[in-house]
Amino acid sequence: MDKQTLEDLEFNRIVQMVKDQCRTPSAEAMADKMRPLFNREQIEVMLQELHEYTESLRNGLFIPDEDFTDCPGEIKLLQLPGSVLQEAQLHTLRRMHVVAVKTIHFFKQYREQFPFLYRHFLHLKTDNSPANIIDKILDETGNMRNDASVDLQKIRASISRFKRESEKLFRAYIVELSKLGWLREQQETFYNGRRVLAVPSGHKQDVKGMVHGSSETGRTVFIEPQASMELNHRIASLEQDEKKEVYRILRHTAELLRPHVSLLEPSLVMLNHMDFVRAKAKLCLQIDAHMPQLSAHPELTLQNCVHPLLFLACKAEGKNAVPLSMHLNPEQRIMLISGPNAGGKSIALKSAGLCILMVQSGLLIPCKKESVIGIFRHLLTDIGDSQSIDEGLSTYSSRLQKMKHFLKTANARTFFLIDELGAGTDPELGGAIAEALLEALAAKKSLGIVTTHYSNLKIMANAAPGMVNAAMLFNMEQLSPLYTLATGYPGSSFTFEVAEKAGIPEAVLNRAKKKVAKSKLKLNSLLGELQKNKNTLQEQIEKMEIAKKEAEKEKERYNQLLQKITKKSAIEKEKQAENEKLLEMGRKFSELSEEWNETKNKKEIIQKFVARLTAEKHRKIAREAEEKARNTKEKRIERIMKKISIGSRVRILNSRETGIVQEIKKQKARILTGSLISTVSLENIEIADEK
């Protein structure tokens, strides 16, 4: 996969978009180094890491991504014996370490949800020692604390006291000289770092102190009052002592931090890697990318795939890009796409190539997760004008040089992309060479996609084993492309139809048709008719799908109505049953009343009455308990239904297992736990975040 291939497929634009999302120079360097890999296990780990991060952003379980400053220079400096880090450097190091500890703690807490990302944190420790060491000498803003040492505290207290005294003296002197009129309106300023008075030159001899300079005109001199000079000298001396003490503290702190370099360095590496993965995840969200399945065999199955750059361009214009699907494997290795110009042939070809590059570089792609991609050793491209002025080669000669390289390199682990095979020379002769080249590549067992207008290649692909025709659909009525890829038959170039739409006179077109062999016109007409029928059939299928959805809606409405009727009927039955019970109780009471009047053994009658009442009470309690249990179950299911949706993380009751909801149907949910999918009743699950 050489540089030209990466340029042909605009992989550099994908890299730049990842770099734009990076926050640290180290992460940007990682993005710059993104290149296709060939080890399947390594690629799968990268994809799984990115999948975990991307899904966390989609589902709202945000991984800590607080800002920090990339500080490899500080760590390298700290490794040198006797080195000293300044306050700003220590503050940067502390911030990085705090973010690292939070991130490590997060992944250790949620290691079950992020098994692949967690691998970077297995051997990292949540040791707060470096931050604690720095906190003893720096405040929250990164400045040296007054109490960083006893000596520093004393020095700064003295400086503060002397500065107050100096300020008091200076103010008093200003008031005194102002009354005498010996000061300019400006009164005071700073000259060479010293606080001085602005005195008119005529009063220079009247003000006692040191002259530090004068204005450009010479009418003003700047004098440091003698009364405050001694204090200022003492302050300057103390400030030197302060600098020495600060340096001593920084040197001592560096000595304390040096043993922790083995903790700080891997933490920074981890954070930069996480920033890189985060940047890729942000891009994946932008292009609605998902993780395909990796195959051990050379194959390419794209389901509803959209070219990522086209996706973003359409999104910016408020449009939807038309997705495409294709399937290539060792049995169906080469796809030959035909159709009108500007119909989307090149985009389809580039989409396949860019998806392969992205997956093998550890990036998710904008397609359905059912897509399958194998690992290819070579990705060969011949796209666009490849004229070489330096070597004195024409476009066709240059393309032949590429074909020579293709034939030399290609094998069963090769995927090739050729745009307009055979173009650039005599159509009949170029078509023959193109057919021979395609036969040679097919014999190499390589997989590939070719776009063409040549009829002989369409006929060849229809008959040759391992090849398949595909067409970019075209609207015959509106004479406009549909940008939809259909496999199984070749497409017409719609040469005359497009020319007619472009405004070429009918007489010119008729003369052109007479110059073309009737068989070729008939073939082109048949292809157009075939595509028209295909379009009509597609429209009928779409109408049937709409009718099917409407029927499903009507069925749902019918089921809801049936549920209401059934519920109402059940209530009526309950009322009827209750009335029957009351009638039965009345009849039994009447029988007991007759027995009471006819027998002398009143005690036996009372016992019968009590026994019947007790039995009825027990039956009522049993019915109420059963109804309560049913209501509790229904309420729980109703409550859970409001909280969960596809993608929710849930916990199975009476189990420590958590998983992701894949499907909800008939008060049951299909839950993915690890690699196992289970069907669980809704009353037996709970939202995982609740505990």
N, C-alpha and C positions, 0 to 999 in steps of 0.2 A: 504494500500500500504506500506508493511513493508520494512525493510532495504534489505532483501534478494531479493525482487522484483526489487528494484532499482539497485542492483548489477547484477541481471540476465539480465536486459535490458541495462546495461552499462550507466545508467543515470548519474553516477558520472563523466563520460568522457565529457558529454555535459556540466555539471556544471563547470568542469575545463576549458573547452574552453571559457565559458563566463568569468570566472575569469581571464583568460589570456588577455582578452580584457579590463578589468577594469583598471582604472588608480589610484584609491584611495583605501585605506584599507577599508573604509566604504562600497564602492561599492562591493568589494570582499566579505565582510561579508554578504551583501545582496544575492550575488550569492550562497554562501555557504548554505544559509537558503532556497534556492529554493526547494519547495516541492509541490506536487499536491494539489490543492484546490478543494473544492466541491461546492462552491457557484457560480452559473452560471453568475450572474451579475458581481461579482468580477473578474471572469476569463475573461469575455468579455471586461471589462474596460482595463485590463492588455494587452489583445491581441490588442485592438484598439490603445492603446498608442504605442505599439511596431510596429504595422502596419504603423502608421503615421510616426514614426521615420525612419523605414526601407525604406518606399516609398520615403521619402525626400532624402535619400542617393542615391536611385536608379535614381531619377529624377533630381538630381543636385541641389536641394534647400537645401543647407547645413545649418543645425541648428548650432548655435555657440557652439563650443566644445573646447574652449581655455583651456590650461593647468592651473591648480591651485593646491595648496597643501591642502590636507585634514587637517583641523585644529580644531578638537573638543576640544583638550587640551587647546588651547589658549582661546577659548570661555568659557570653564569651569573656567579657571583661572581668566578671566576678570569678571566673576560673583561674585568672592570673594571680599568683601569690603577691600579696602586698598592694593589690589594686584597690581603688576607692570609687564608689558610685556616688554621684551627686544626688541631692534631694529629689529632683525630678525623675531621675532614673530609678531610684528606690520606690517612688510613688507608682511609677509605671509597672515595676516588677510586682509590687504588692497587689495592684488591681488585677493583673494577669493571674496571679496565684489565687486570689479570692474567687474569680470567675471559674477557674479550673476546679477548685474544691467543690463549688456548687454543682458544676456539671458532672463531676465524678459521683457525687452523692446522688444526683438525680438518676443516673444510669444504673447505679447499684440498687436503687430503690425500685426501678422499673425494668430490671434486667429481663424479666419474662416477656415484656412487651417489645423489647428491642434486643433480641439475642445477638444479632450480627453487629450492631453498633457497640454493644456492651463489651465485645472482644477487645476494644481499644482501652478499656478501663479495668481489665482483670488485675493488672499488677500495679495500678496507680493507687496511691494512698491519699486519704483526706486528712492530711497533717497540716494544722494551722500554724505551725511553728514559724515559718518565714514571715507570714503576715503579722504575727504577734511580736516578732523581733523588730519589724519596721514600725509597728504602731507605738512602740515605746519611745521612739524619737521623732516621728512625724505626726502632724495633725491631719484632719480629714482633707484639707486642701493641699497636702503635700509639702507643707513648710515645717521647718525644725521647731519642735515644741520647746517652750521655755524650760520645762522641767526634764529635758532630755538628759541633763546631768546637773549636779549641785553647782558646779563651777559656772556652767552656762547660765543657770538661773540667777546667780549672784551678779555675773557680768552684765546681763541684760537689765537687771534691776538697777544697777549703777548707771548704765547708759540712759535708762529712762529717767532716773532722778536728775542727772546732770543736764539732760535735754530740757527738762522742765525749768531748771534754774536758768539755763541759757536763754530759753524763750522769755522768761520773766524779765531778765536783764535787758534783752534786746528790745522788748516792747517798751520798757521804761525809758530806754535811751531814745527810741523813736518819738515818744511823747515829748521828751525834753527838747530834742532838736527841732521837732515840728513847731513848738512854741517859739523857738528862736528864728524859725524860717530858714534853717540850714539844710532842708531836704527837698528834693524834687517831689512832684506829685506821685511819682512811682514809689517813692520812699525806700523800698527794699527790693532786692533781687538775689539771684545766686550767680556767683562768678567762679568758674573752675571748681564747682562743688562746694564753695564756701558761701555762707549767708552774709551778704554785705549791704551797706546803706548806699543809696544814690544821692550823692552830695554835690551841689554846684561847685565847680572848680574854684570859685572865689572864696569858698569857706573850707577849702582842703586843709589849711593850717589850723583851723579852729576845732576840727574833729580829731580826737586822739584815736589812733588805730593804725592798721596796716592797709596800705593802698594796694589793691589787687589789679587795678587797671582803670581804663577810662573809656568813654563812648567814642564813636568815630569822629564826632565833631570836637571832642576835647572839652566840651562844656560841662560834662558830668564825670566825676571820678567815683570809683566803687571802693568803699572803705569798710574793712572789718573792724568793729569797735574793739578797743583794747580791753574793755570790761568783760567781753565774752570770749576773747581769744584764748585765755587760759582754760576756760571750761571746754571750748571747742577742741583744744589740743588733748585734753583728758578724754573727751568723747572719742576722738579719732584713735587714741591709744587703746581705749577699751574696745572699740570696734575691731581693731587688729587682734586683740585677745579673743574676741568673739569668733572671728574667722578661724583662728588657730584651734579653738575649742570645738567648733563645728566640724572642722576637718578631722580632729582626733575622734570625735563621736562617729563620723561617717566611716572612718578607717576601722574602728572597733566593730561597727555594725557589719561591715563587709566581712570581717573575720568570722563573725557569728553566723552569717548567711552562707559562707563558702561551703561548709559541710552539707548544705541543703541543695546544692546545684544538681545532684542526682535526682532530686524531687522536682525541681523547677524546670529543668530542661525537657523531660518527657511530658510534663504538663503543657508546656508551650507547643510542643509538637502535636499533642492531642488536640489542643484548641484550634490550631491552624488547620488540622485535618477536618475537624468538625465544621469550621468555617467554609472549607472547600465543599464538603458534602451539603451544607446548608445552601451554598450558592447554586449547586446543581439542582437541589430540591426546588428552589425558587423558580429556576428555569422550567422545571418539570410542571409546576403549577401553571406557569404562563402558557405552556403549549398543551396542557391537559394530557400529560404523558403518563403511561402505565408500564408496568413491568411485563414483558413477554416471557414465554417459556423458552428456555435454552434447550436445544436439541444436540444430542451427541452425533447426529448425522448431518450432512450438508443439505439444508432445506431452508425455504423461506415461505412462511405463511403469514401474510399481513391481513388482518381483519379491520375494516373501517379505519384505514391508516390515512393520515393527512401529512403532507410535507410540512415540517415545523415552521419554516420561514413563510410559506404560503398561509399557514394557519394564522400567524401573527399579522401578516399583511391584511388578510380578510377581516380579522378581528378589529384592526385599527379603523377599517372602513365600515364597520358594523355589518359585515356580511359573514356568511358561513361557507367555509371551503368544502368542496364536495369530496367525501372520503372515497378511497378505493380499496379493493381487496384483490389479492393475488395469491397463488399457491404454486410453488416450484419445489420439486423433490427429485431424488434419483430416477424416478420413473417419468416424470414430466419436468425435464431439466431446463428447456429453453422456451421462453415466451417471446413471440414476435408480435409487436404492437403496431397496428396500422390505423389509418384514419386521416382526417383533414389536418392541414397545417393550423397551428394555434388551437388545437383541440385538446391538448394536455398530454401528448405522448411523452415528451421530454420530462415533464413534471412527474409522471408515473415512474419513469425510469430512474430519475434522480431521487425520488422518494424511497425507492427500494435500496439504492446505494447508500444514502445518508442514514437510513435506519440501521443498516449493517454496521456502518462506521460508529454510530452513536452507541449501539449496544456493546460492541467490542471495546469501546472506550469507557464503558461503565455508566452509560446514560440511559434513562428510560425514554420511550418513544411514544408519540401521539397515535396510539392505536388501541384496540381492545386487548384485554389481558389474555384472550385466547390465542393471540398471535404466537407463532413459533419461529425462532431464528436459530440456525446452526452457526458454528464457528468456522469462518473461512480463512484460509492461509493467504490467499491473494484476492484483491479486489482490483480488477483492471477496468479502466475507463477510456472510452474514446468519444468525447462529447465536445461539440462546438468546433470552431475553426482552429485547426492545429497547424496552420501554415508556419514554416520556419524560415525566416528571412536570413538568419545567421548561417544556416546550413544550405541555403539556396534551394530549399525544397518547396514544392507546391503543396497545397492542401491535400490533394489526393496522394502525392508521394509520401507526405508525412504520415498520413493515415495508414498507408501500406507498411511503413516502418513500425507503426504501433501494432498492426496485425501480425507482423513477423515476431514481435515481442510476445504477443498474446499466445501464438502457437508454440513458442519456445517454453513459456512459463506455465501455461494452463495445465491443470490436473483436476482430480475429483474434488479438491478442496478450494477450487477457484470459482469466483463469481465475476462475470464480466458484464459490462454495460456499454452498448454501442448505439450511438444515436445516428440514424440515417446511414445504415450500413450500405456501402457501395456507391454513395453519392460522390460527386466531384469529377466524374469522367463520363464517357459514353454510356448511356443508360443500359443498353443491351449488353455491352461487354462488362460494364461495372456490375450489372446484375448477375452475370455468370460467375465472376470472381467472388462476389458476395456469397453466392450459393455454395461455392466450393469451400470458402473460409468457414461458413456456418457448419458444413458437414465435418470439417476437420475439428472444430471446437466441440461438436457433438461427440465425435469419436474420443475426445479427451475426457468425456464424462463430466465436463464442467457445467455449472449452472449459469444462466445469464438471461438478460433481457435485451432485445434488439428492437429498434424502431425503424420503419421503412415505408416506402410507397411502392416498392417493386412488386409486381404481380407474381413473378416467378418465385420469389421468396414466400409469398403468401400460400401459393400452391404447394411449395416444398414443405412448409410447416404443417399443412393440412394432412400430408401423407407420411412424413418422416416420423419414425418412432422417437419418443422423448421430446418432441416439439409440440407446441400448441399455439394456435392463433388467438389474438385478442384484438379488440377494436375499441377506439374511443367513440362513443355514441355522438350522433349528430341529429339536430332537429331539422327535418326536411322542410317543414312548413315555414319556420322562421329563418331557416338557413343559418343556424347558430350552433356552436358546439355545446354539448351537455356536460363535458368534462367527466363523464362516467366511463369506467373501464368495464368491458364485458368480455368474458373469455369464451372460447369455443368456436369462434368464426372470425374471419378477417374483416377489416373495415374498408370502406371506400374512401378515396381521397377527396371526393366531391369537387373535383377540379373545375368542371364547368359551372356547377352550382355556385361555388365561391366566386368565380370570375364574373358570373352574372350579377351577384350581389354587389361586387366591387364596381359595377357600372360599365363593364365591357359590352359594346354594342352586340345585339343579337346576330347581326349578319356576320360579324367577325367570329363569333362562337360557332355558328353553323359551318363556316368555312373550315374552322379548326376541327370540328367533328368529322368532316369528310376526309381529312388528312390522317385520321386515326383508324387503325384496323377495326372492322366491325366486331370481331371477336372480343377485342379489348373493351370497346364501348359496351358490348353486351355484358361482359364480366363486371364492369364498373356499375352498370345499371342493376344487375342482379344483386351485387353487394349493397347498393343503395336501397333496393327493394327489401332485401333481407333485414337491413338495419331498420328500415321503416316499420316492417312487421314486428321486429324486436321491440321497437319503441312503443308500438300499439299494444303489444302483449304486456310490456312493462306497465303501461298506463292502466290496463285492465287489472293487472295484479295489484297495483296501488289502490284502485277503486275497490277491489275485493277486500283488501286489508282494511280500508276505511269502513266498508260495510260490516266486516267482521268485528271491528272495534265497536261500531254502533250496536251490533247484535249483542255483544258482550255487555255493553252499558244497559240495554233493554233487559237482558237476563239478570243483571245486578238489581235493576229497579224491580223486576218481577220477584226476585228472591227477597228483597226488602219488604215488598208488599205482602208476600207470602208469610214472612216472619211476623208481621204485624197481625195478619189474620189468624195465624196459628197461636200467637200470644193471646189475642182476644178470645179465641175459641177455648184456650186453656183456662182463662179466667172464668168464662161462662161455665165450663165443666166443673171448676172448683166450687162455684156458687151452687150449681145443681147438686153436686155431691154433698155440700154442706146442708142444703135443704133436705136432701134425702136422709142425712144423718139426724136432723132435727125431727123429721117425721118418724124415723125409726125409734128415736128416743121417746117421742110422744106415745107411740104404740106400746113400747115396753113399759112406760110409766102407767099407761091405762091398764095393761095386764096386771102390773103389780098392785094397782088400786083395787082391781076386782078381787085379786087374791087376798088383799088386806081385809076386804069386807067379808069374804067367804070363809077364811080360816081363823082359827083361834090362836095359832102360833105366830104372834106378831113379830117375835124376835127373828124367826127364820126369814120373814119378808124383808125386815130391815137389813139383814146380812146380805141378801140378794141385791138389794138396792145399792148398798155401799160397794159391793164387789163390782157391779156394773159401772158405777161412777169411777171407781179406781182404775178399771181397765180402760175406760174412755180417756181418763186423764193421762195414762201412760202412752196411749196411742197418739194423743195430741202432742205430748212432749217429744216423742220420737219424730213426728212430722215436722215440728218446729226446729228440732236440731238438724234434721236433714235439709230443710229449707235454708237455715242459717249457714250451713256448710256450703250449700250451692251458691247462696248470695255472696259469701266471703270469697269463694273461688272466682266468681264472675267479676266482683269488684277489683280483686287483685289483678286479674287479667286485663280489665279495663284500665287500671292504673299503669300497668307495665306497658300496655299498647300506646299510651300517651307519651311515654318516656323514650322508648326505643325506636330505632329505625335501622335501615340497612347500613352497616358499618359501625353500629354501636358496640362498645366493649361491655360484655356482661359476665356475670359469675353464675355458675350452676349451683343451686342450693344443695347443701349437704355434700359439697365438693369444693376443693381448693382450685379447681380448674376455671380459668377465664378464657374467653374467646371473643371472636368478632361475628356479629350477626350477618349471615349471608342472604337469608330469605325469611320472610314472615308469611305464613299461610295457615288459615283455619286454626287460629289460637295455638299455633306451634311455630317454633323458630328453628332454622337450620344454622348451627353454630360451628365455626371453624376454630378448633383448639389445637394449636400446633399444626400438624398435617392431617388431623382427624376431623371429619365433619359429623356432628351428632344432631339428631332431631329431638328437641326438648319442648314439653308443654310450657306455655308462657307462665303459668303460676309457679313453676319450679326454677325461675331465673330472677336475677336482680341486677340493677345497674352496678357495674364494678366500682364506679367512682363514689358510691354511697358509703363505702367502708374503707 
